Amino acid sequence: MSVLTEVQESIKGVRGKLEQAVVGVGNHRGIGSGVVIADGKILTNAHNLRGDEVAVTFHDGRSESASVVGVDVDGDIAVLSADTKGIAPVEWNGAAAEIGDPVFALSNPGGHGLRVTVGYISGTQRSFRGPRGRRIAGSVEHTAPLLPGSSGGPTVDPDGKLLGINTNRLGEGFYLAIPADQTLRARVDKLSRGETPSRPRLGVGIVPPEVARNLRRSVGLPDADGLLVRFVEDDSAAAAAGIEQGDLITAAGGKALTNADELHDALEQAGTTLELTVLRGTEQRTVTVTLS
């Protein structure tokens, strides 16, 4: 048997095993993919959601309105509830992926038909930004081509066992997947029980430091390192503390800030309050943020 024939048989085997388990997520407002992980439960990316209910389309064209059981926005995963009508769920591999491992990526973008592609693990321990800008570390990188709308679909091994959840495109020909390790499985189990994680949030949109410096220079302000506030959410911790659009957050908990990850770390490590140093124009002030 030739190598091409072996690959062909592997693709057919993976398709036969998972065709029903891979679903389309969303509609014209935004499309993605998902995979059945248990009876009545579907795993997808959090960034595929639009509200508390989302359309799910199965392999036979049947469409259901699925409800969101649990969502981890900062981890970019969500579990949906829908009538899966006894579809066999994907099996978890559980082993750590290694560079050179062959993989198959499956998707059903918005329910427009199954796609199955083949590639290899090209990197491990990669990172990307979640929907709110938090860094998600530990992702695997692979070369199985994916169409837009494929995020939330599974990456599997030649036996059709789950290796990761596709989530992000890296330029041309490289894709990231959240690894289906024991950590992800534990998080998914909690989401399936409706246990949505709660992380402290400041409630601001920020501009990267290099952009912030250029903006300050453009209005004649002196250079300063920090995170420029692009907007402040209503009724947020930042709004209650008096932080305003245009403020430059230069320190959190007494430590200078040079990137968004340091701010996120400070929020995670803080208790009920966090002291921020803020530069408004040329005036420096200290504010205390109360975190829920």
C-alpha positions in Angstrom: 0.0 0.0 0.0 1.4 3.4 -1.0 1.8 6.3 1.5 -0.9 8.3 -0.3 -3.3 5.3 0.0 -2.6 5.0 3.7 -3.3 8.7 4.2 -6.5 8.4 2.2 -7.6 5.5 4.4 -6.8 7.4 7.5 -8.8 10.4 6.4 -11.8 8.1 5.6 -11.4 6.4 9.0 -11.4 9.7 10.9 -14.3 11.0 8.9 -16.3 7.8 9.5 -15.7 8.0 13.2 -16.3 11.8 13.8 -18.5 13.1 11.0 -21.6 13.1 13.2 -19.8 14.5 16.2 -18.5 17.6 14.4 -21.1 20.4 14.3 -21.6 23.9 12.9 -22.0 26.7 15.4 -23.6 30.1 14.7 -25.3 31.7 11.7 -24.8 34.8 9.6 -23.7 36.9 12.6 -20.7 34.7 13.0 -19.8 31.1 12.4 -17.7 28.5 13.9 -17.5 24.8 14.6 -17.9 22.5 17.6 -17.6 18.9 18.7 -19.9 16.6 20.7 -18.1 15.6 24.0 -21.0 13.9 25.8 -24.6 13.2 25.4 -26.3 16.6 24.9 -23.0 18.5 25.3 -20.9 20.3 22.7 -17.5 22.0 23.1 -16.6 25.1 21.1 -14.7 28.3 21.4 -16.1 31.1 23.6 -15.5 33.6 20.8 -18.0 31.7 18.6 -20.9 32.7 20.9 -23.4 35.5 20.4 -25.5 35.7 23.5 -26.9 32.9 25.7 -28.3 30.8 22.8 -26.6 29.8 19.6 -27.6 27.8 16.5 -26.0 24.4 16.2 -26.2 22.5 12.9 -25.6 18.8 12.7 -24.2 16.6 9.9 -27.6 15.8 8.5 -28.6 19.5 8.3 -30.7 19.4 11.4 -30.5 22.8 13.3 -31.0 23.2 17.0 -31.0 26.2 19.3 -28.3 25.4 21.9 -28.1 27.0 25.3 -24.8 28.0 26.9 -24.1 25.8 29.9 -20.8 27.3 30.9 -18.3 29.7 29.3 -14.7 30.6 30.1 -14.2 33.7 28.0 -10.6 34.3 29.1 -9.8 30.6 28.3 -11.8 30.8 25.0 -13.8 27.6 25.6 -17.6 27.1 26.1 -19.9 24.1 26.6 -23.3 24.1 24.9 -26.4 22.0 25.6 -28.4 20.6 22.7 -30.2 17.4 21.7 -27.4 15.4 20.1 -29.7 12.4 19.6 -27.3 9.8 20.8 -24.3 10.9 18.6 -21.1 9.1 19.8 -18.9 11.7 21.4 -15.3 12.3 20.6 -12.8 10.3 22.7 -10.0 12.2 24.4 -6.4 11.3 23.7 -4.9 12.7 26.9 -1.3 12.4 25.7 0.9 15.4 25.1 1.3 16.2 21.4 4.9 16.3 20.1 6.4 18.0 17.1 6.1 15.8 14.0 2.9 14.0 15.2 0.4 13.6 12.3 -2.9 15.2 13.0 -6.3 15.6 11.3 -8.4 18.8 11.7 -12.1 18.7 11.3 -14.7 21.5 11.0 -18.2 22.3 9.9 -18.1 26.1 9.5 -21.5 27.3 10.4 -23.0 24.0 9.3 -21.9 24.4 5.7 -20.4 20.9 5.4 -17.7 18.8 7.0 -14.1 19.5 6.2 -11.2 17.1 7.1 -7.6 18.1 6.5 -4.2 16.5 7.4 -1.0 18.0 8.8 1.6 17.7 11.5 2.3 19.2 14.9 4.7 22.0 14.1 5.2 23.5 17.5 4.1 23.3 21.2 3.8 25.7 24.1 2.6 28.5 21.8 0.4 31.3 23.1 -2.4 33.6 21.7 -4.7 36.3 23.0 -8.2 35.3 24.2 -11.3 37.4 23.4 -10.6 39.8 26.3 -6.9 40.1 25.5 -5.6 37.6 28.2 -2.7 35.5 27.0 -3.6 31.8 26.7 -0.4 29.7 26.9 0.5 26.1 26.2 -1.3 25.8 22.8 -0.1 23.4 20.1 0.6 24.6 16.6 -0.2 22.4 13.5 -0.2 22.6 9.7 -3.6 21.1 8.9 -5.4 23.8 6.7 -8.5 25.3 8.1 -11.2 27.5 6.6 -12.6 30.6 8.4 -15.3 29.3 10.7 -13.3 26.2 11.7 -12.5 27.5 15.2 -14.0 25.3 17.9 -13.6 22.1 15.8 -11.4 19.3 16.9 -7.8 18.3 16.0 -7.4 14.6 16.4 -4.8 11.8 16.1 -5.0 9.1 13.4 -7.3 7.1 15.7 -9.8 10.0 15.8 -9.0 10.8 19.5 -9.1 14.5 20.6 -5.7 16.3 20.7 -7.0 19.9 20.7 -9.7 22.4 20.0 -8.8 24.7 17.0 -8.9 28.3 17.9 -6.6 30.6 16.1 -4.8 31.1 12.7 -1.2 32.1 12.6 -0.5 33.7 9.3 -0.3 31.3 6.3 -0.4 27.6 6.9 -0.1 27.4 10.7 -2.9 27.0 13.2 -3.3 26.9 17.0 -5.3 24.5 19.1 -6.0 24.4 22.8 -4.5 21.1 23.9 -6.9 18.4 25.1 -4.9 17.6 28.2 -6.1 16.8 31.7 -6.2 20.5 32.5 -8.6 21.2 29.7 -10.7 18.2 30.5 -11.1 19.3 34.1 -12.1 22.8 33.0 -14.6 21.4 30.5 -16.1 19.1 33.2 -16.7 22.2 35.4 -18.2 24.1 32.5 -20.5 21.1 31.8 -21.8 21.4 35.3 -22.5 25.1 34.9 -19.5 26.2 36.9 -18.4 29.3 35.0 -15.0 30.6 36.3 -14.9 34.1 37.7 -11.8 36.2 37.4 -11.3 39.7 38.7 -11.8 42.3 35.9 -10.8 45.9 35.8 -13.3 46.8 33.1 -11.1 48.7 30.7 -9.8 48.4 27.1 -6.2 49.2 26.8 -3.7 50.3 24.2 -0.3 48.6 23.9 2.6 50.6 25.4 4.3 51.4 22.1 1.0 52.8 20.7 0.4 54.7 23.9 3.8 56.4 23.7 3.1 57.5 20.1 -0.3 58.9 21.1 1.1 60.8 24.0 3.8 62.3 21.8 1.2 63.3 19.2 -0.6 65.6 21.8 2.6 66.9 23.3 2.8 64.9 26.4 6.1 63.5 27.8 7.1 59.9 27.2 5.9 57.5 29.9 5.7 53.7 30.1 2.3 52.2 30.9 -1.1 51.0 29.5 -3.3 53.7 28.0 -7.0 53.3 28.8 -9.0 53.2 25.5 -12.4 52.9 27.1 -14.0 52.2 30.5 -17.0 49.9 30.9 -20.0 51.3 32.7 -20.5 50.0 36.3 -17.0 48.5 36.2 -14.4 48.4 39.0 -12.4 51.0 37.0 -15.3 53.3 36.6 -16.1 53.2 40.3 -12.4 54.1 41.1 -12.6 57.1 38.8 -10.4 55.8 36.0 -11.1 57.6 32.7 -10.5 57.2 29.0 -7.0 58.6 28.2 -5.5 57.7 31.6 -2.1 55.9 31.6 -1.9 53.1 34.1 1.8 53.0 35.0 1.8 50.6 38.0 -0.3 48.0 39.8 0.3 46.9 43.3 3.5 49.0 43.4 5.0 47.2 40.3 5.6 49.0 37.1 3.5 47.9 34.1 5.1 47.3 30.7 2.4 45.0 29.1 -1.1 43.8 29.5 0.0 40.4 30.9 1.5 42.1 34.0 -1.8 43.8 34.7 -3.7 40.6 34.4 -1.2 38.9 36.7 -1.7 41.7 39.3 -5.5 41.3 39.1 -5.2 37.6 39.6 -2.9 38.0 42.7 -4.8 40.8 44.2 -7.3 40.3 47.0 -10.4 42.5 47.2 -8.6 45.7 46.3 -5.7 46.7 44.0 -3.8 50.0 44.1 -3.1 51.5 40.7 -0.8 54.4 39.7 -2.4 56.5 37.0 -1.0 59.3 34.9 -3.7 61.7 33.7 -1.9 64.1 31.3 1.2 65.0 33.5 -0.6 64.6 36.8 0.2 61.3 38.7 -2.3 59.9 41.1 -3.0 56.7 43.0 -6.4 55.0 43.0 -7.7 52.0 44.8 -9.8 49.6 42.8 -12.3 47.4 44.6 -12.5 44.0 42.8 -15.6 41.8 42.9 
